[in-house]
Amino acid sequence: QSALTQPASVSGSPGQSITISCTGTSSDVGGYNYVSWYQQHPGKAPKLMIYDVSNRPSGVSNRFSGSKSGSTASLTISGLQAEDEADYYCSSYTSSSMVFGGGTKLTVL
Amino acid sequence: QLQLQESGPGLVKPSETLSLTCTVSGGSLSNSNYYWGWIRQPPGKGLEWIGSIYHSGSTYYNPSLKSRVTISVDTSKKQFSLKLTSVTAADTALYYCARHQLLVYFDYWGQGALVTVSS
């Protein structure tokens, strides 16, 4: 299985919105509504931000939202804040297996 | 609050076997919705799923690592373990254990254990 494709980096100013894409195939992202997104600050463990494409766990800000169209999933962060600066990873279920994206570094300017 | 903690040697010699254990506290390993997984992250690189296990012992492995990986569970000790054989420098990474909800997402993570493969 190949890693999902994410942009290496995205940036935005405080208050703006950004979107991170995650492209897979019909065998993973396109075949199941089981995309999840993780935020990772330097030196910390990943934190679940979105599961099942668009659901937020309890305690995650509603500034984070997820969606999917075909084999591409997206994470949108609105009202960017300095604390959002981190690496973001998407992941998808695929036939009793899991695959991650390569990660996207978000810089808040 | 569920907590997971990885433990094991931080240094392994090439060609030997990497062994890690994850101890779970604040919850049960035996809930029907939960699987338990291992994920690794080489220094400065992205995440890679290694495999997951159900409390019954059913296992699911990354096809690219399957020939070298064994994951086991001991529900009485609230632990699950990872063994990775024939390691090379490419297996140097931060190894995380995590709860694998319904086998589709990871909702609780350990802090990670750095394992270096070097002679």
Contacts between the chains, C-beta under 8 A, distances in Angstrom:
chain1	res1	chain2	res2	distance
A	1	B	62	7.8
A	1	B	63	6.4
A	1	B	64	7.6
A	3	B	46	7.2
A	32	B	104	7.8
A	34	B	104	4.1
A	34	B	105	7.2
A	36	B	104	7.2
A	36	B	105	3.8
A	36	B	106	7.3
A	38	B	47	7.5
A	38	B	106	7.5
A	45	B	96	6.1
A	45	B	109	4.1
A	45	B	110	6.7
A	45	B	111	5.7
A	45	B	112	5.7
A	46	B	47	6.8
A	46	B	96	7.5
A	46	B	106	7.4
A	46	B	109	5.9
A	47	B	109	7.5
A	48	B	105	6.3
A	48	B	106	6.4
A	48	B	107	5.0
A	51	B	101	7.4
A	51	B	104	7.3
A	51	B	105	4.2
A	51	B	107	7.3
A	52	B	104	7.2
A	52	B	105	7.3
A	57	B	107	6.5
A	89	B	46	6.5
A	89	B	47	5.4
A	91	B	47	7.6
A	91	B	49	7.7
A	91	B	105	7.0
A	91	B	106	7.7
A	93	B	103	6.8
A	93	B	104	4.5
A	96	B	60	5.2
A	96	B	103	7.2
A	97	B	49	7.4
A	97	B	60	6.5
A	97	B	62	6.6
A	97	B	63	6.8
A	98	B	37	7.8
A	98	B	49	4.1
A	98	B	52	7.7
A	98	B	62	7.7
A	98	B	100	7.9
A	98	B	103	7.9
A	98	B	104	7.9
A	99	B	49	7.0
A	100	B	39	7.9
A	100	B	46	6.2
A	100	B	47	4.4
A	100	B	48	6.5
A	100	B	49	6.4
A	101	B	46	7.3
A	102	B	46	4.9
A	103	B	46	4.3
A	103	B	47	7.3
